[in-house]
Amino acid sequence: GTTCFQNYQSRLKRGVQEIVDARLQQAEAHTGTRPKDLPVQVFDHRKSQRYAAWLGGAFVASEPRFAPLFKTKKEYEEEGP
């Protein structure tokens, strides 16, 4: 989806870096000491974007806490969605 937009990676990095920098300034205002700079890194995984929905579903399916929400094929055929 939106991660395929032109310059998405650089815009995301810039936006998150602005938030991080603002929080560092807030911390400095409260403590009087400037925290160490924290550079933001955004990784580009365009090759795997094609499978992102499948990977997300696989991740959810592997989480035990979601198991009670799943239906078997038989349950679906008998009860519907």
Secondary structure by P-SEA (a helix, b strand, c coil): ccccccaaaaaaaaaaaaaaaaaaaaaaaaccccccbbbbbbbbccccccaaaaaaaaaaaaccccccccccaaaaaaccc
